[in-house]
Amino acid sequence: MGKRTKNYNKYNEDILNQLKLKFGFSIDYLRKCLRGDRTGVMPDTIKKEYNVLDNASKTAIEIKSNSLNQE
């Protein structure tokens, strides 16, 4: 068997669920927007929202990790 040639993106499911609730689109459509398969104003808005929420979650995890290390 050869190695996998296609790289798959892994998106934060919690963020996708929040975006689904906020915008009312399907998870499949949200993934297509993030991947760049869809163009327009709404997909750009979805990408921005996803990035903001993803950065916030990474920051929160880092802060919590640092506080646990100091204890």
Buried (B, 14 or more C-beta within 10 A) or exposed (E): EEEEEEEEEEBBEEBBEBBBEEBEBEEEBBBBBBEEEBEEEEBEEBBEBBEEBBEEEEEEEEEEEEEEEEE
